[in-house]
């Protein structure tokens, strides 16, 4: 009787692990496809507008300030 219960528990645990692994693969596949789609949309928007992806998401002034500091154009750069 105990052996049968142990076998049933092993089977249930094995099935749960298999289902979890399958779901994780599906979620990761969806996430990868969404990331690829977002990158392609960003590149196409950059080609159409001339603004880089960093400027599109609103971090342009930060990047522009770094570029100005690296060329020593601003007096307060370290």
MIMIDREN-920947 format. One record per atom (N, C-alpha, C, O): atom name; residue in one letter; residue number from 0; x, y, z. Coordinates in nm, 4 decimals, decimal comma. Example, Ala and Ser with C-alpha at 12.3 -4.5 7.8 and 13.67 -1.06 7.14 Angstrom:
! MIMIDREN-920947
a N | r a | k 0 | east 1,3190 | north -0,5690 | up 0,7800
a CA | r a | k 0 | east 1,2300 | north -0,4500 | up 0,7800
a C | r a | k 0 | east 1,3200 | north -0,3300 | up 0,7800
a O | r a | k 0 | east 1,4236 | north -0,3319 | up 0,8465
a N | r s | k 1 | east 1,2850 | north -0,2250 | up 0,7080
a CA | r s | k 1 | east 1,3670 | north -0,1060 | up 0,7140
a C | r s | k 1 | east 1,2900 | north 0,0030 | up 0,7870
a O | r s | k 1 | east 1,3409 | north 0,1138 | up 0,8039
***
This chain:
! MIMIDREN-920947
a N | r x | k 0 | east 0,0819 | north -0,1199 | up 0,0000
a CA | r x | k 0 | east 0,0000 | north 0,0000 | up 0,0000
a C | r x | k 0 | east 0,0865 | north 0,1267 | up 0,0000
a O | r x | k 0 | east 0,0593 | north 0,2208 | up -0,0745
a N | r x | k 1 | east 0,1899 | north 0,1284 | up 0,0833
a CA | r x | k 1 | east 0,2775 | north 0,2451 | up 0,0905
a C | r x | k 1 | east 0,3548 | north 0,2624 | up -0,0401
a O | r x | k 1 | east 0,3802 | north 0,3742 | up -0,0849
a N | r x | k 2 | east 0,3914 | north 0,1494 | up -0,0999
a CA | r x | k 2 | east 0,4649 | north 0,1549 | up -0,2262
a C | r x | k 2 | east 0,3785 | north 0,2149 | up -0,3369
a O | r x | k 2 | east 0,4269 | north 0,2900 | up -0,4215
a N | r x | k 3 | east 0,2499 | north 0,1803 | up -0,3347
a CA | r x | k 3 | east 0,1586 | north 0,2332 | up -0,4364
a C | r x | k 3 | east 0,1412 | north 0,3843 | up -0,4193
a O | r x | k 3 | east 0,1376 | north 0,4579 | up -0,5179
a N | r x | k 4 | east 0,1303 | north 0,4306 | up -0,2946
a CA | r x | k 4 | east 0,1162 | north 0,5742 | up -0,2684
a C | r x | k 4 | east 0,2424 | north 0,6497 | up -0,3099
a O | r x | k 4 | east 0,2347 | north 0,7606 | up -0,3627
a N | r x | k 5 | east 0,3576 | north 0,5893 | up -0,2859
a CA | r x | k 5 | east 0,4831 | north 0,6514 | up -0,3256
a C | r x | k 5 | east 0,4915 | north 0,6626 | up -0,4777
a O | r x | k 5 | east 0,5375 | north 0,7637 | up -0,5309
a N | r x | k 6 | east 0,4467 | north 0,5578 | up -0,5472
a CA | r x | k 6 | east 0,4471 | north 0,5613 | up -0,6935
a C | r x | k 6 | east 0,3521 | north 0,6670 | up -0,7469
a O | r x | k 6 | east 0,3838 | north 0,7365 | up -0,8434
a N | r x | k 7 | east 0,2339 | north 0,6796 | up -0,6836
a CA | r x | k 7 | east 0,1368 | north 0,7810 | up -0,7269
a C | r x | k 7 | east 0,1916 | north 0,9216 | up -0,7029
a O | r x | k 7 | east 0,1762 | north 1,0099 | up -0,7872
a N | r x | k 8 | east 0,2552 | north 0,9419 | up -0,5881
a CA | r x | k 8 | east 0,3126 | north 1,0738 | up -0,5597
a C | r x | k 8 | east 0,4235 | north 1,1064 | up -0,6597
a O | r x | k 8 | east 0,4316 | north 1,2189 | up -0,7089
a N | r x | k 9 | east 0,5089 | north 1,0082 | up -0,6900
a CA | r x | k 9 | east 0,6146 | north 1,0312 | up -0,7873
a C | r x | k 9 | east 0,5561 | north 1,0681 | up -0,9229
a O | r x | k 9 | east 0,6057 | north 1,1588 | up -0,9898
a N | r x | k 10 | east 0,4489 | north 0,9966 | up -0,9642
a CA | r x | k 10 | east 0,3863 | north 1,0241 | up -1,0932
a C | r x | k 10 | east 0,3258 | north 1,1643 | up -1,0951
a O | r x | k 10 | east 0,3394 | north 1,2364 | up -1,1940
a N | r x | k 11 | east 0,2592 | north 1,2033 | up -0,9863
a CA | r x | k 11 | east 0,1992 | north 1,3370 | up -0,9799
a C | r x | k 11 | east 0,3073 | north 1,4455 | up -0,9818
a O | r x | k 11 | east 0,2929 | north 1,5470 | up -1,0500
a N | r x | k 12 | east 0,4151 | north 1,4235 | up -0,9067
a CA | r x | k 12 | east 0,5248 | north 1,5215 | up -0,9061
a C | r x | k 12 | east 0,5907 | north 1,5315 | up -1,0433
a O | r x | k 12 | east 0,6258 | north 1,6404 | up -1,0889
a N | r x | k 13 | east 0,6070 | north 1,4174 | up -1,1078
a CA | r x | k 13 | east 0,6670 | north 1,4164 | up -1,2413
a C | r x | k 13 | east 0,5776 | north 1,4885 | up -1,3424
a O | r x | k 13 | east 0,6266 | north 1,5639 | up -1,4265
a N | r x | k 14 | east 0,4480 | north 1,4652 | up -1,3341
a CA | r x | k 14 | east 0,3542 | north 1,5312 | up -1,4246
a C | r x | k 14 | east 0,3519 | north 1,6817 | up -1,3998
a O | r x | k 14 | east 0,3497 | north 1,7598 | up -1,4949
a N | r x | k 15 | east 0,3526 | north 1,7232 | up -1,2727
a CA | r x | k 15 | east 0,3521 | north 1,8661 | up -1,2402
a C | r x | k 15 | east 0,4792 | north 1,9333 | up -1,2918
a O | r x | k 15 | east 0,4739 | north 2,0447 | up -1,3439
a N | r x | k 16 | east 0,5924 | north 1,8661 | up -1,2775
a CA | r x | k 16 | east 0,7186 | north 1,9218 | up -1,3273
a C | r x | k 16 | east 0,7156 | north 1,9350 | up -1,4798
a O | r x | k 16 | east 0,7617 | north 2,0349 | up -1,5350
a N | r x | k 17 | east 0,6621 | north 1,8357 | up -1,5458
a CA | r x | k 17 | east 0,6534 | north 1,8383 | up -1,6920
a C | r x | k 17 | east 0,5631 | north 1,9530 | up -1,7388
a O | r x | k 17 | east 0,5962 | north 2,0232 | up -1,8344
a N | r x | k 18 | east 0,4506 | north 1,9714 | up -1,6724
a CA | r x | k 18 | east 0,3580 | north 2,0800 | up -1,7083
a C | r x | k 18 | east 0,4245 | north 2,2151 | up -1,6844
a O | r x | k 18 | east 0,4130 | north 2,3056 | up -1,7671
a N | r x | k 19 | east 0,4938 | north 2,2289 | up -1,5718
a CA | r x | k 19 | east 0,5608 | north 2,3552 | up -1,5398
a C | r x | k 19 | east 0,6677 | north 2,3877 | up -1,6451
a O | r x | k 19 | east 0,6787 | north 2,5017 | up -1,6902
a N | r x | k 20 | east 0,7454 | north 2,2872 | up -1,6833
a CA | r x | k 20 | east 0,8508 | north 2,3077 | up -1,7830
a C | r x | k 20 | east 0,7908 | north 2,3495 | up -1,9172
a O | r x | k 20 | east 0,8450 | north 2,4364 | up -1,9855
a N | r x | k 21 | east 0,6799 | north 2,2882 | up -1,9542
a CA | r x | k 21 | east 0,6124 | north 2,3220 | up -2,0799
a C | r x | k 21 | east 0,5599 | north 2,4658 | up -2,0772
a O | r x | k 21 | east 0,5752 | north 2,5398 | up -2,1744
a N | r x | k 22 | east 0,4981 | north 2,5048 | up -1,9653
a CA | r x | k 22 | east 0,4454 | north 2,6408 | up -1,9541
a C | r x | k 22 | east 0,5574 | north 2,7434 | up -1,9553
a O | r x | k 22 | east 0,5436 | north 2,8497 | up -2,0158
a N | r x | k 23 | east 0,6683 | north 2,7124 | up -1,8889
a CA | r x | k 23 | east 0,7813 | north 2,8044 | up -1,8865
a C | r x | k 23 | east 0,8381 | north 2,8245 | up -2,0266
a O | r x | k 23 | east 0,8750 | north 2,9362 | up -2,0631
a N | r x | k 24 | east 0,8453 | north 2,7187 | up -2,1041
a CA | r x | k 24 | east 0,8953 | north 2,7297 | up -2,2416
a C | r x | k 24 | east 0,8032 | north 2,8185 | up -2,3257
a O | r x | k 24 | east 0,8508 | north 2,8991 | up -2,4058
a N | r x | k 25 | east 0,6725 | north 2,8041 | up -2,3078
a CA | r x | k 25 | east 0,5778 | north 2,8862 | up -2,3828
a C | r x | k 25 | east 0,5892 | north 3,0333 | up -2,3447
a O | r x | k 25 | east 0,5868 | north 3,1205 | up -2,4315
a N | r x | k 26 | east 0,6016 | north 3,0609 | up -2,2155
a CA | r x | k 26 | east 0,6125 | north 3,1992 | up -2,1690
a C | r x | k 26 | east 0,7421 | north 3,2625 | up -2,2198
a O | r x | k 26 | east 0,7417 | north 3,3773 | up -2,2642
a N | r x | k 27 | east 0,8518 | north 3,1889 | up -2,2136
a CA | r x | k 27 | east 0,9792 | north 3,2426 | up -2,2617
a C | r x | k 27 | east 0,9764 | north 3,2667 | up -2,4122
a O | r x | k 27 | east 1,0338 | north 3,3643 | up -2,4604
a N | r x | k 28 | east 0,9110 | north 3,1797 | up -2,4856
a CA | r x | k 28 | east 0,8985 | north 3,1977 | up -2,6305
a C | r x | k 28 | east 0,8189 | north 3,3251 | up -2,6609
a O | r x | k 28 | east 0,8573 | north 3,4035 | up -2,7477
a N | r x | k 29 | east 0,7081 | north 3,3451 | up -2,5891
a CA | r x | k 29 | east 0,6265 | north 3,4654 | up -2,6088
a C | r x | k 29 | east 0,7060 | north 3,5909 | up -2,5738
a O | r x | k 29 | east 0,7009 | north 3,6900 | up -2,6466
a N | r x | k 30 | east 0,7791 | north 3,5870 | up -2,4630
a CA | r x | k 30 | east 0,8577 | north 3,7018 | up -2,4200
a C | r x | k 30 | east 0,9653 | north 3,7353 | up -2,5238
a O | r x | k 30 | east 0,9876 | north 3,8525 | up -2,5543
a N | r x | k 31 | east 1,0305 | north 3,6350 | up -2,5769
a CA | r x | k 31 | east 1,1329 | north 3,6583 | up -2,6793
a C | r x | k 31 | east 1,0744 | north 3,7194 | up -2,8051
a O | r x | k 31 | east 1,1327 | north 3,8105 | up -2,8639
a N | r x | k 32 | east 0,9593 | north 3,6691 | up -2,8460
a CA | r x | k 32 | east 0,8955 | north 3,7238 | up -2,9661
a C | r x | k 32 | east 0,8500 | north 3,8675 | up -2,9446
a O | r x | k 32 | east 0,8624 | north 3,9505 | up -3,0347
a N | r x | k 33 | east 0,7976 | north 3,8977 | up -2,8260
a CA | r x | k 33 | east 0,7559 | north 4,0349 | up -2,7965
a C | r x | k 33 | east 0,8767 | north 4,1292 | up -2,7965
a O | r x | k 33 | east 0,8676 | north 4,2419 | up -2,8452
a N | r x | k 34 | east 0,9890 | north 4,0835 | up -2,7422
a CA | r x | k 34 | east 1,1105 | north 4,1665 | up -2,7410
a C | r x | k 34 | east 1,1610 | north 4,1915 | up -2,8828
a O | r x | k 34 | east 1,2013 | north 4,3030 | up -2,9161
a N | r x | k 35 | east 1,1587 | north 4,0882 | up -2,9656
a CA | r x | k 35 | east 1,2037 | north 4,1054 | up -3,1048
a C | r x | k 35 | east 1,1131 | north 4,2025 | up -3,1792
a O | r x | k 35 | east 1,1607 | north 4,2860 | up -3,2561
a N | r x | k 36 | east 0,9835 | north 4,1918 | up -3,1565
a CA | r x | k 36 | east 0,8885 | north 4,2812 | up -3,2214
a C | r x | k 36 | east 0,9109 | north 4,4252 | up -3,1768
a O | r x | k 36 | east 0,9098 | north 4,5168 | up -3,2590
a N | r x | k 37 | east 0,9311 | north 4,4454 | up -3,0471
a CA | r x | k 37 | east 0,9571 | north 4,5800 | up -2,9964
a C | r x | k 37 | east 1,0843 | north 4,6398 | up -3,0536
a O | r x | k 37 | east 1,0885 | north 4,7585 | up -3,0858
a N | r x | k 38 | east 1,1884 | north 4,5578 | up -3,0663
a CA | r x | k 38 | east 1,3142 | north 4,6074 | up -3,1229
a C | r x | k 38 | east 1,2967 | north 4,6460 | up -3,2693
a O | r x | k 38 | east 1,3470 | north 4,7497 | up -3,3125
a N | r x | k 39 | east 1,2267 | north 4,5645 | up -3,3449
a CA | r x | k 39 | east 1,2042 | north 4,5946 | up -3,4870
a C | r x | k 39 | east 1,1216 | north 4,7221 | up -3,5014
a O | r x | k 39 | east 1,1508 | north 4,8049 | up -3,5877
a N | r x | k 40 | east 1,0201 | north 4,7388 | up -3,4191
a CA | r x | k 40 | east 0,9392 | north 4,8611 | up -3,4241
a C | r x | k 40 | east 1,0256 | north 4,9824 | up -3,3901
a O | r x | k 40 | east 1,0123 | north 5,0872 | up -3,4534
a N | r x | k 41 | east 1,1141 | north 4,9695 | up -3,2908
a CA | r x | k 41 | east 1,2036 | north 5,0798 | up -3,2553
a C | r x | k 41 | east 1,2982 | north 5,1160 | up -3,3678
a O | r x | k 41 | east 1,3216 | north 5,2340 | up -3,3941
a N | r x | k 42 | east 1,3531 | north 5,0150 | up -3,4347
a CA | r x | k 42 | east 1,4453 | north 5,0410 | up -3,5457
a C | r x | k 42 | east 1,3706 | north 5,1050 | up -3,6629
a O | r x | k 42 | east 1,4225 | north 5,1971 | up -3,7261
a N | r x | k 43 | east 1,2502 | north 5,0577 | up -3,6924
a CA | r x | k 43 | east 1,1723 | north 5,1176 | up -3,8012
a C | r x | k 43 | east 1,1356 | north 5,2620 | up -3,7697
a O | r x | k 43 | east 1,1403 | north 5,3485 | up -3,8571
a N | r x | k 44 | east 1,0989 | north 5,2876 | up -3,6438
a CA | r x | k 44 | east 1,0661 | north 5,4241 | up -3,6046
a C | r x | k 44 | east 1,1892 | north 5,5131 | up -3,6143
a O | r x | k 44 | east 1,1797 | north 5,6293 | up -3,6540
a N | r x | k 45 | east 1,3054 | north 5,4580 | up -3,5778
a CA | r x | k 45 | east 1,4292 | north 5,5347 | up -3,5916
a C | r x | k 45 | east 1,4576 | north 5,5667 | up -3,7379
a O | r x | k 45 | east 1,5027 | north 5,6767 | up -3,7699
a N | r x | k 46 | east 1,4317 | north 5,4726 | up -3,8255
a CA | r x | k 46 | east 1,4549 | north 5,4958 | up -3,9682
a C | r x | k 46 | east 1,3595 | north 5,6018 | up -4,0227
a O | r x | k 46 | east 1,3972 | north 5,6804 | up -4,1096
a N | r x | k 47 | east 1,2378 | north 5,6043 | up -3,9727
a CA | r x | k 47 | east 1,1385 | north 5,6998 | up -4,0232
a C | r x | k 47 | east 1,1551 | north 5,8394 | up -3,9637
a O | r x | k 47 | east 1,1365 | north 5,9387 | up -4,0339
a N | r x | k 48 | east 1,1901 | north 5,8483 | up -3,8345
a CA | r x | k 48 | east 1,1950 | north 5,9787 | up -3,7680
a C | r x | k 48 | east 1,3350 | north 6,0366 | up -3,7567
a O | r x | k 48 | east 1,3510 | north 6,1579 | up -3,7430
a N | r x | k 49 | east 1,4357 | north 5,9519 | up -3,7623
a CA | r x | k 49 | east 1,5719 | north 5,9995 | up -3,7453
a C | r x | k 49 | east 1,6148 | north 6,0089 | up -3,6005
a O | r x | k 49 | east 1,7295 | north 6,0441 | up -3,5733
a N | r x | k 50 | east 1,5269 | north 5,9788 | up -3,5071
a CA | r x | k 50 | east 1,5612 | north 5,9810 | up -3,3653
a C | r x | k 50 | east 1,5962 | north 5,8394 | up -3,3211
a O | r x | k 50 | east 1,5289 | north 5,7435 | up -3,3589
a N | r x | k 51 | east 1,7012 | north 5,8265 | up -3,2413
a CA | r x | k 51 | east 1,7414 | north 5,6965 | up -3,1916
a C | r x | k 51 | east 1,6427 | north 5,6412 | up -3,0900
a O | r x | k 51 | east 1,5534 | north 5,7121 | up -3,0436
a N | r x | k 52 | east 1,6593 | north 5,5149 | up -3,0561
a CA | r x | k 52 | east 1,5696 | north 5,4492 | up -2,9626
a C | r x | k 52 | east 1,5753 | north 5,5166 | up -2,8259
a O | r x | k 52 | east 1,4725 | north 5,5293 | up -2,7593
a N | r x | k 53 | east 1,6931 | north 5,5596 | up -2,7835
a CA | r x | k 53 | east 1,7069 | north 5,6268 | up -2,6539
a C | r x | k 53 | east 1,6263 | north 5,7562 | up -2,6518
a O | r x | k 53 | east 1,5633 | north 5,7879 | up -2,5508
a N | r x | k 54 | east 1,6273 | north 5,8307 | up -2,7609
a CA | r x | k 54 | east 1,5470 | north 5,9532 | up -2,7682
a C | r x | k 54 | east 1,3975 | north 5,9206 | up -2,7723
a O | r x | k 54 | east 1,3162 | north 5,9954 | up -2,7179
a N | r x | k 55 | east 1,3616 | north 5,8102 | up -2,8360
a CA | r x | k 55 | east 1,2207 | north 5,7724 | up -2,8459
a C | r x | k 55 | east 1,1602 | north 5,7433 | up -2,7093
a O | r x | k 55 | east 1,0429 | north 5,7727 | up -2,6860
a N | r x | k 56 | east 1,2398 | north 5,6853 | up -2,6181
a CA | r x | k 56 | east 1,1838 | north 5,6518 | up -2,4866
a C | r x | k 56 | east 1,2037 | north 5,7637 | up -2,3852
a O | r x | k 56 | east 1,1714 | north 5,7468 | up -2,2676
a N | r x | k 57 | east 1,2557 | north 5,8763 | up -2,4285
a CA | r x | k 57 | east 1,2636 | north 5,9942 | up -2,3430
a C | r x | k 57 | east 1,3953 | north 6,0127 | up -2,2699
a O | r x | k 57 | east 1,4041 | north 6,0998 | up -2,1833
a N | r x | k 58 | east 1,4973 | north 5,9352 | up -2,3005
a CA | r x | k 58 | east 1,6264 | north 5,9497 | up -2,2336
a C | r x | k 58 | east 1,7273 | north 6,0256 | up -2,3185
a O | r x | k 58 | east 1,8471 | north 6,0209 | up -2,2908
a N | r x | k 59 | east 1,6814 | north 6,0940 | up -2,4196
a CA | r x | k 59 | east 1,7690 | north 6,1679 | up -2,5088
a C | r x | k 59 | east 1,8516 | north 6,2744 | up -2,4404
a O | r x | k 59 | east 1,9722 | north 6,2815 | up -2,4640
a N | r x | k 60 | east 1,7911 | north 6,3588 | up -2,3554
a CA | r x | k 60 | east 1,8719 | north 6,4621 | up -2,2888
a C | r x | k 60 | east 1,9833 | north 6,4036 | up -2,2022
a O | r x | k 60 | east 2,0903 | north 6,4634 | up -2,1901
a N | r x | k 61 | east 1,9589 | north 6,2877 | up -2,1423
a CA | r x | k 61 | east 2,0620 | north 6,2238 | up -2,0616
a C | r x | k 61 | east 2,1802 | north 6,1812 | up -2,1484
a O | r x | k 61 | east 2,2958 | north 6,2016 | up -2,1112
a N | r x | k 62 | east 2,1511 | north 6,1228 | up -2,2629
a CA | r x | k 62 | east 2,2553 | north 6,0791 | up -2,3549
a C | r x | k 62 | east 2,3262 | north 6,2001 | up -2,4146
a O | r x | k 62 | east 2,4483 | north 6,1991 | up -2,4296
a N | r x | k 63 | east 2,2511 | north 6,3039 | up -2,4486
a CA | r x | k 63 | east 2,3115 | north 6,4245 | up -2,5049
a C | r x | k 63 | east 2,4040 | north 6,4909 | up -2,4037
a O | r x | k 63 | east 2,5103 | north 6,5411 | up -2,4404
a N | r x | k 64 | east 2,3645 | north 6,4915 | up -2,2770
a CA | r x | k 64 | east 2,4496 | north 6,5489 | up -2,1719
a C | r x | k 64 | east 2,5768 | north 6,4701 | up -2,1556
a O | r x | k 64 | east 2,6832 | north 6,5286 | up -2,1357
a N | r x | k 65 | east 2,5686 | north 6,3368 | up -2,1635
a CA | r x | k 65 | east 2,6893 | north 6,2539 | up -2,1542
a C | r x | k 65 | east 2,7820 | north 6,2807 | up -2,2718
a O | r x | k 65 | east 2,9037 | north 6,2879 | up -2,2551
a N | r x | k 66 | east 2,7244 | north 6,2955 | up -2,3909
a CA | r x | k 66 | east 2,8072 | north 6,3227 | up -2,5091
a C | r x | k 66 | east 2,8761 | north 6,4582 | up -2,4947
a O | r x | k 66 | east 2,9924 | north 6,4731 | up -2,5321
a N | r x | k 67 | east 2,8053 | north 6,5557 | up -2,4412
a CA | r x | k 67 | east 2,8649 | north 6,6878 | up -2,4219
a C | r x | k 67 | east 2,9761 | north 6,6817 | up -2,3169
a O | r x | k 67 | east 3,0783 | north 6,7487 | up -2,3314
a N | r x | k 68 | east 2,9573 | north 6,6022 | up -2,2118
a CA | r x | k 68 | east 3,0609 | north 6,5888 | up -2,1091
a C | r x | k 68 | east 3,1835 | north 6,5157 | up -2,1628
a O | r x | k 68 | east 3,2968 | north 6,5502 | up -2,1292
a N | r x | k 69 | east 3,1606 | north 6,4154 | up -2,2458
a CA | r x | k 69 | east 3,2755 | north 6,3399 | up -2,2964
a C | r x | k 69 | east 3,3592 | north 6,4233 | up -2,3930
a O | r x | k 69 | east 3,4772 | north 6,3943 | up -2,4128
a N | r x | k 70 | east 3,3007 | north 6,5250 | up -2,4527
a CA | r x | k 70 | east 3,3785 | north 6,6131 | up -2,5410
a C | r x | k 70 | east 3,4195 | north 6,7416 | up -2,4701
a O | r x | k 70 | east 3,4741 | north 6,8323 | up -2,5329
a N | r x | k 71 | east 3,3936 | north 6,7498 | up -2,3399
a CA | r x | k 71 | east 3,4311 | north 6,8659 | up -2,2557
a C | r x | k 71 | east 3,3666 | north 6,9953 | up -2,3034
a O | r x | k 71 | east 3,4273 | north 7,1021 | up -2,2953
a N | r x | k 72 | east 3,2425 | north 6,9858 | up -2,3536
a CA | r x | k 72 | east 3,1732 | north 7,1063 | up -2,3996
a C | r x | k 72 | east 3,1007 | north 7,1773 | up -2,2859
a O | r x | k 72 | east 3,0641 | north 7,2942 | up -2,2985
a N | r x | k 73 | east 3,0798 | north 7,1065 | up -2,1744
a CA | r x | k 73 | east 3,0093 | north 7,1683 | up -2,0626
a C | r x | k 73 | east 3,1087 | north 7,1944 | up -1,9494
a O | r x | k 73 | east 3,1939 | north 7,1101 | up -1,9217
a N | r x | k 74 | east 3,0987 | north 7,3115 | up -1,8832
a CA | r x | k 74 | east 3,1975 | north 7,3469 | up -1,7797
a C | r x | k 74 | east 3,1822 | north 7,2663 | up -1,6509
a O | r x | k 74 | east 3,2775 | north 7,2604 | up -1,5732
a N | r x | k 75 | east 3,0680 | north 7,2042 | up -1,6244
a CA | r x | k 75 | east 3,0464 | north 7,1341 | up -1,4976
a C | r x | k 75 | east 3,0740 | north 6,9838 | up -1,5057
a O | r x | k 75 | east 3,0401 | north 6,9106 | up -1,4127
a N | r x | k 76 | east 3,1335 | north 6,9370 | up -1,6130
a CA | r x | k 76 | east 3,1664 | north 6,7942 | up -1,6269
a C | r x | k 76 | east 3,2873 | north 6,7595 | up -1,5430
a O | r x | k 76 | east 3,3769 | north 6,8418 | up -1,5245
a N | r x | k 77 | east 3,2898 | north 6,6397 | up -1,4933
a CA | r x | k 77 | east 3,4007 | north 6,5945 | up -1,4087
a C | r x | k 77 | east 3,5080 | north 6,5292 | up -1,4911
a O | r x | k 77 | east 3,6092 | north 6,4849 | up -1,4368
***
